[in-house]
């Protein structure tokens, strides 16, 4: 996992853009990852063939963790500054070395596709909040600490949006059992109208000429 940002310590794998056995070019996007507020792509550090991915979907990995392996030619390995001992040449292995290149090589680039300032994460493993869940919690005025009582069903016990909505629904069922769904919807709309910022603009207007014209006519 390359360094995705100054304060980002980990990211979750959400999609593989290529498959084992595919031949890739340098700087070609290989893996799509998700941080607290952004979706990014991890690019190939070199030209070669994808041997395998050691990372798993929906799992979070710290910066520096190996995500997969790429098989490269001796020429490409030398270009990257790797010390490669060439194996005995045969008709099939004359051109290919068995050097395995870590996908998280320091030449990897990431291309952010969603803007947003990353939230500092604890290197020991901060609670992961997806962008959708974070937006929903911000809308309700909640914080990560409020999820302590929510049981997560996601990877590594992470709380998903569905888990959060079920938890909120269970609270409404016990605390607002007498309220109809319509009343709950109205209350939610009223809450949003008070919590979202409102603005009023006032401008001075001189109407003396208009009033004088009306009197004259």
Steps between C-alpha positions, in 0.01 A plus 500: 500500500660829392482820700165647394524820700691667777259391775360178350621183668278239334252441218243237409508298176173549311580378147764323291533666159711217350522125553790260567666414170428838343789696351514858624693813416682730739263745672195295398230496769485163676296533817228735618517589869288708736615720787285693747393760245647409165511225241839454335683262269833326552708492182757246381860602574624323185416304187441130553251220565275477804594183690247528780330736743568432865249763611132416552193700405340710776807463721706792630878506463755730659744706295791277396300176499548271198195489272624264229786387278609592146732294280738716295776453247866531599518822303206651688639386835836660419322818397335508844837457669434147626782249539382204296690176456389361167393131503641251250372595157264263323272540203217602732684693770759680290321832524320479833655517846333366807546821693184596682429869529288628788201698373559748782838607356582860580454598135127424517273792422143560611243703313234643733154484343311661788616817666515532876748560777604172662418450867799400719490128568660305784779286359401223742167469321249783519125433477420505129209715383400488135420832330127411495494416869702810590259723305197341668652545846590862426139557396383370838770685692665179620865403540703180472475450877122466465550172313627322810164329548451402136590144400685499167437234236763621252852376443706487820191601696462838331166679533321538167230749405245218525616418854466865597151539350380180672634629831324835455179319402518285813538811717200661330299182552565499875502872568239613246272198477189721492620712208392415147743488211354827375569674831855366502557630146358842593715516813809410298423772245450756777829400661684545169343843454646610834840333474581606145626858464256768387598839361313829460624781277385860545567776247410870534284628213425868429142536370460879520490542122253213462267639766522851352410359158199318642376815672542704184302250296 
